Amino acid sequence: MPGRRRAATTTTERRATTRRRSPAREPAVPDLPTAGPGERVWVLAVPFRAPAPGAVWHAGLQAHVWVGVQLPPALAPYDPPPYTLERFLEDELNETPRPLPEGRPMVPREEQCTGAEAVVASAAAGHRVFLLGDDPGVGKTGTAVMAAREICELRGGERVLVVADRPAAITIPHWTRSIAGFGDGGLRWCVTTWDRLAKVSRLRFDVVIADEAHMVRHTTTQRWKHWKAVSGGARATDVPFVVAATATPAHTPLELPYLAPQFAQRHGEPLRAWADLPARLAQHGFHVERGRYGWTWTEDADERRADLARLQGWLAGDPPATLHRSAPWGPVSVTGTPVALTSAEQAAYESGWQEFRAEMQLARKARQSARGRAALLRFRQKAGLIRAQATVDWVRAQVEAERQVAVSVEFVETAADPIREALQDSGIAVACIYGRDRFDVEAERLRFQTGAAPVCVFTVTASISLHAGELLPGGTTASATPRVGLFHQPRFSGIQARQVTGRTHRDGQVSPWRVAFAEGTVEEQVARVMVERLAVSGSTAGADTSSLQEIAELLDADWLPPAALSEA
């Protein structure tokens, strides 16, 4: 018995000891670097694993730092350009910022001036978020820069954050040139990308410009967590004014959490009431319901139009909290291009299709959505590879007709590489904007823009310019050769499709696009779904939806796994 008591006592002591344990401490963040007399702190943009002799990695800044009078020649290549994140952090650590070189002046177009006035009026009215939904190429970048400058003057701020899309090698220089060209207003600008949002999540800004704002339409990601911190999405006071710039706000109202602060303000409701956007929309009478795979939107076309009209009404007013202008040069033309398969190609396609269906049945029975997505991915890769030669033949014909061709692909090894290699073997130069660190993306883009490479194969969907007559960084202009585009693989996402066509159909340049698909196969359904989703993708911002067919047709392809649809 005494032994039992001793054992019980020992267990109790052990539990008490466990309860008394102090919580684990977070790793200590080193003190910020300081400069001595005559010195300066330099925050460097050092590529991953690149040698940086003398520089020290600072965990708090998440960047390499060097302190001295002048930057050594070995570190000079890592000196960050103006308006970048590293330059912004550097100015925070020094008494005086470094002088900025003069940029090449840019003359704003009338649409940009009137657009900036609308954004400023919204900020003056006390709004929290402005949805700038102009069509691709209308000039959202210049509009946002001029508006941010005026808003800071109006509200007394000086710090502006720009969150740009990928690839950073193209998008960041594009924004920094635009800021310098339209005028920085003496403000402190920080340009970063959605992938690096965590590095600025603890900083405070007076204006935040979210380029391609649809990048935060899902609330289950780390990106959303950092976006809430940067945009003040969880705060009621001390918040920046947000310019959400995107021509494709969402596929459905369920994908608009980044507009929730404005909705809450519009209804005079607490911000926390809109933390669960789908549930709040249901309470406000939207035709949404919780289904087996999460919240879904009605498939009835009339109900969808009614929901979109109500949503646009929330953003309307005097002054409105949104602006949408269609491209003055007209909407993009997107047509189907059926590919007739040979008997051998047809047999290979059918084999891949049967394999996919068998795999999908197993995935559904076991409720393995990841397995279903993997099966869908393999099938689409095989289908694209089977049609690669047809794409090559079509591109060659376009080049012979003196056109430059932009080819949008989703996969590298089964689409981008085979198409590039076949075109190069036939003597046609190809610019390549795909594959992490395989190519200098800006150099490749300029090869296409100058006409040195008449074909561009790319995987990115937004934030690059491939249109004729573009003003290039050196002051020259891109070739005037007409552009045509081809989707080698039809996309599920209308947002991605709309963004892709805007790479060439922009800034007054008309560029038709085609969607390739294997004739008489399920790809024909995918192409139709993509074109219809493309039509609806911009409707939240106020685009015309009168030409839409029955929206229910979008989801009638029973071979699509629900997970693929929800993630598209």
N, C-alpha and C positions, 0 to 999 in steps of 0.2 A: 504493500500500500504506500509506504513512504516513497518507494521508487516511482510509483505512478504520479504522486504529487510532485515529485521533483521533475518528472517528464512534463507534466502539465505546466508547471511554473516555467520551465525552460522554453516551452512553446509560446507561452504568453509573453515572455520577455522578448522572444524573437520577433513576434508580431509587433510588439510595441516599438522595438528597434526599427522595424521596417517602416512603421508609421512615422517615426521621428526623422526619417531620412530627408535631407534637404533636396529640393528639386534639382535636376541636372541644370548646370549653368550653360548658357550659350557661349560659344567661343568668343573670346575677347577680340574686339575690333581695334586694330592699331590706331594710334593717334594720327590725325591728318598731318601730312608733311608740311613743314614751314620753310620759308626761304630766309637765308641770312642777309646781311647787308650787301646790296648790289646783286643779289641772286634772284632767281625766279624758279617757281615750281612748274615743271613741264609735265603735262599728262599726255601720254603717248598712245597712238593707235597702232599697237603692235599686232600683226596677224598671229594666228595660232601657231605656236611652236617656232616662230621666227626668232633668230638670235637678236638680243637687245643688250649688248655689253654695257654695263654700268647702270642700267635701269633696274628698278626694284618693283616687283609686283606688290600692289597695295590691295589687301582683301576688301577693305571698306569701299574703296573707289571702283574695285573690279577693273583695274587698269594698271599699266606700268607707269612709273613716276621717275623723273630724274630732276635733281635740284642742282642748279649751277648758274653761272653767269650767262653762258651761251650753250646752245645745244651742240654736242659733239657731232662731227660728220657721220659717224657710224649710226647715230640715232636720228639724223635729219630726215631719212625717208619716212619716219613714223610721226613726224610733226603733223598734227591733225589740221585739216582745212577749217576755215571759218564756219561757225554755226553748228558744228558737229558736237556730239555728246562730250568727247574728250576736251574740246576747246571750251565748252561751257563749264565743265568741272574745273579746268585750269583757271578760268577767270574767277571762279569762286574762291580759289586758294591764293590769289595774288591781289595786291592792293589796286593795281590798275590793269585793265585788259590790254592785250596787244592790239595795235592798230590793224584795221581790216583793209585789204586792198579794194579798190573801186571795182564794182562789177559792171558788166556790160548792160547799159540801160535797156529796159524793156518797156514798150509803150502798151498800156492796157487797152483792150478792146472795149467797146461800149457795153457788151454783155458783162464784162468783168467789173466795170465801174458801177453799173446798176445793181449787180449782184452783191457787191461789197456794201452798198447803201442799205440793201435789205437785211443783211446780216447785222450791221451796226444798229439799225432800228430795232431789231429783235433784242439785242443786248441792252439797249437803252430802256426797253420796256421791262427789263428785269428777268427775261427768260433765262433758262439754264442751258438749253441745248438748241442748236439750230441745225436742221437737216438740209444740207446743200446737195441737192439731188440732180444737178444738171447732167445732161447726157455726156458721155465721154467726148473729150475734145472741145467742149464749149469754153472751158477755161477755169475750172474749179481752183486750180493752184493759185493763179493770180488773184482771183476773187478772195480766197481765204487769206492770203498774205496781206492784201490791202485792208481787209476787214479787221484782222488781228491788230494791225497798226493803229487803226482808228479806235478800236475798242479799248486798247491800253491807254490811249490818250483820254478817252472818255471816262474810264474808271480809275485812272491813276496807276495802272500796273506797268510792268516793264519786262516780265518774263513770259516767253511764249514757247510752248512745246509743240513740235510737229512729229507725229507718229506716222511713218511712211511704210509702204508695203515692201516686199522683197522684189528683186534682188537689190541689196544695199549698194552694190557697186554702181547701180544706175539710179536708183530712187533718191539716195541721199545727195549726190551731186546735182540731180535735177532740182531738188528743193533748195539747196544752198544757192544755186545760180539764180533761181527765181526770187529768193529773198533779197539777194544783192541787186538783182535787176529791177525789181519793183520798188525797192527801198526798204531797209530794215527799220527805219524810223528811230534809230538810236536805241533800239530795244535789245534785250539779251535773248537770242534765239537758240534753241536746242533741237536739233533734228536727229531722230533715232528711228528705229524700225520696231515693228510689233514683236520681233524675236528678242529684242533687247529691252523690252518694257520694264523688266524687273530692276534694271539699273537706275531707273529714274522714279521708281514707285515711292520713294521716300522724299522726293523733292516737291516743292510747291511752285505752281505756275499760275499766272493770271488768265491766260488763254491757252486752250489745248485744241490743236487741229488734228482730227483723226482722219487721215487719208485712208480711203477704202474702209470706212467704218464698219462695214459688214463683217470684218475680221473678228469682231467681238459679238457675234450674234448668238453664241453658245455660252451658257453660264457654268458649264462643268469643267472649264479649262483653267490652267494657271494663268493664261493670258487675261482671262476675265477678272481674276483676282487682282492682278496688277493694274488692270484698267480701272477698276473701281477705286483703287487708291489714288491713281493719277488724276482721274476725272472728278473725284469727289462724289462718286456715285452713292456712297453710303453716308454722306454727311449732309446736314441741312444748311450749314453756314460755312463761310470761308472756302468757297468752291470756285473753281475757274469757270469761265464761259467756254463751252465746248462747241466747236464747229465740226459736225459729223459730215464729212464729205464723201459721198458715194453715189454713183449713178444706179446702183443696184442694192437698195437698202436691205432686202430680205426676200425670201420665197413666200413667207407667210407672216402675219402679225405676231406669231409666236417667237419670231427671231428678231425682235426689236427691243431687247432689254436695255440697250444703250440709250434708248429714248425714254425709258421709264421715268427719270427725274423730271422731264418736261411734261409727261402725262400726269404725274402726281401734282405738279404745280398747276397744270391746266384745270384739274378738278378740285384743287384746294385740299388735297388729301396728304397725309403724312407719307414720307418717302418709304418707310418700312412696309406700308400697305402694298407697295408695288414691287417688293422684293421677289415675289413669285408672280412674274408677269402673266403666264398662262391662266393661273387661277383668277387674277384680277380682271383679265379680259373676259373670262366667263361670267364674272359677277356684273360686268358692264354690258352683258347681253351679246357678246360676240359668239359666233357659231363655232366654238371650240369645245372639245371634250377630251377627257382622259381615257386613253385606250390601252390596249395591251402593251404597246411599245412606247408609251408616253402620250403626251398631249398631241392631238391632231386637229386639223382644220377641216371644216366641212368641204365636201366635194361638190356641193350644189353651186352652180355658177352664179345664180341670182343672189344667194346668201353671201358668197364671196365678194361680189361687187358691193353689196350693202355694207359689209365689214370694212372694205377698203375706203368707201365713202365716209364712214364714221371716223376712221382713223385719220383721213386727210382733214376732216373737220376739226379734230383735236389740234392739229398743227396749224390750222388756218386761224384767222383772227386779224386784228388791226393793232400792231403789225403781225404778220404771220411768223411762225417759227420754222418755216420750210420754204424752199424755192426749187422749182423744177423748170428748166427750159429745154425744149427739144432742140436737137442740132439743126441750125438754120439750113444746112445743106441736105437735110432729109434723113429719114431712118435708113439703117443699113439693110441691104438686101441679103437675105440668107436663104439659099435654096439647096435642095437635096441633090446629091450626085450618086446615083446607084452604080455599083460596080458589079459587072457580070462575072461571076467566078467560072474558072475552067472546071472541067469534071474532076480533076485531081484536087483543086482548091476546094470545090464543093464537098468532096469526100472528107477532106481534112477538117473543114468547118463543121460538118455534121458530126464527126467524131468528137470534136471538142465540145459541141453542144450537148451531145448525149452524156459525155463525161460530167459536164457541169450540172445537168439535171439530176443525175444520180447522186452527185455530191450534195446538191442542195436538199434532196429528199432526206438524206442522212442527217444533214445539219438541222433541218426543221424538226425531225423526230426527236433528236437529242437536245433541241433548243440551244444549239451552239451557233450563235450569231457570228462569232469570229471565224468559224469554219466556213460559214456561208459567204462572208465577205472575201475570204481567201479564194474560194471557188470562183466567185464572180470576177475577181482580179485576174486569175489565171485564164479564164475564158476570154476576157477582153484583150489580154495580151496576145493570146494566140490568134484571135480574130484580126487584130491590127497587123500582126506579122504576115498573115496570109494576104492581106491587101496592100502590103508595102510597095510591091512592084507597080500596081495600078496607080498609086499616088505618085511614084517617080515618073511614070509615063505622062501623067496629067501635068505635073510641074514642068517637065521638059517642053511640053507643047506651049505652055504659057510663056516660058522664057523665050522660046522661038518667036512668039507673037509680040515680043518686046514689052513684056510686063515683068514686074518684080513680084515674087510670090512669098507670102508668109504662111508657113505650115505649122499649125498648132497640134501638138501631140501630148499625150499623157504619160507615156512610158518611154524609157531611154533605150534599153537593150533590145526591145521588140518593136520599136518604132523609130525613134530619133536616129539611133546609130545606123540601122539598115538603110533608111532613106538617105541620110547624109552620105554614106559610103557609096551607094549606087549612083547618086547624082555626081559625086566627085569623080567616080570612075568614068562617067560619060563626059567629063570635061567641064562641068558646071560648078562654080565656086559656091560654097555654102557657108553662111554665118550661123554659128551655133550658140544658142542661149539656153543651155540646159546642163545638168550635171554639176554637182557641187565641186567647185575649184578646178574643173577640167578646162575651162576657157575663161579668158578675160572678157566678161560679158559686155562691158562698155566698148571695148575694142571691136568685138564681134558685131555689136549693134551698129557701130559707125561704118563697118565694112558694108553692111547691108544698106545703110542710109546713103552712103556716097555712091552706091552702085557697084562697088568693087566685087561684091557677092550678090548676085541677083536673087538668091533664095535665102530665107532665114527659117531655120527649124528651131522651135522654142517650146518650152514647157510652162513658162510663167504665164499668168493670166492677166496681170494688171501692171500699171505703173511704168511701162516702157512705151516709147514712141517709135513707130515704124512707118509713119505716114510720109507721103511725098511732100517736099518743100519745107520740111521742118528747119527751123533756125538751129544750127548746130553750135556746140560750145565754142568753137573757134571763130564764130561769126559768119561762117559759110552756111549754105543751105543744102538740105538733102536733095537727092536727085528728084527730078520731076516725073520720072517714069511711073505710070499708073500701077497701083498695088492691087493685088487680088489675094484673098485668103482662103485657106482650106483647113477644115477640121478633119484631120486624119481619123480621129476617133470622136464620135458624138459624145457629148458630156451629159451626165444626169443633171448637172446644176445649171439653171438658167442664169444665175449670177455670174458664174465663170464664163458661160458662153457670151453674155453681154459684154463682159469686161474684155474678153479676147478680141471680139470684133472691133472694139474701140481702139485697139493698137494701131490699126491702119485707117479706120473710118473716123477721122477726127480733124479738128482745126480746119474745116472747110474742104477737106479732101474726101471724095466719095470712093469707097472701096467695097466691092461686093464680096461676099463670102459664100462658100459651098460646104456642105456637110457630106462626107463620103460614108457610104455604108454598103454592105454586101446585099445585093438585090435579092428579095424574096426571103430574107432571114430576119431574125429577131432584132438585128441592128437597125432595121428600117423603123421599128417601133421606137427604139431609143432616139433616133434622129427626130422623129415627130415630137416626142416628149421634150427634147431639148429645145426645139424651135418654139413650142408653146410656152415652156417655162421662161424662155428668153423674153417673150412678150409680156409676161406678168411680173418679171423680176424688178422692174422699175416702177411699178404701179403705186407703191406706198408713197413715193415722193410726188405723185401727181401725174404720172404718165397716163396716156390714153389707153384704156382697156376695152374700148368699144368693139374692137375687132376680135376679141378672144372667142374661141369656140367653147364648147362645154368643158369646164375645168375638170369634170369627173373623168374625162378621157385620159388625163395625165397619169392616172394611177391604175389603168385597166390592164397593164402588162403584168399578169400574175406570176411571171417568172422572176420578177424583181424581188429580192428579199427585203422585208420592211426595214431592216437596219441600213441597207444601202440607200433607201429612199430618205430615211431620216437624216442621214449624214451627207446627202448630196447637196 
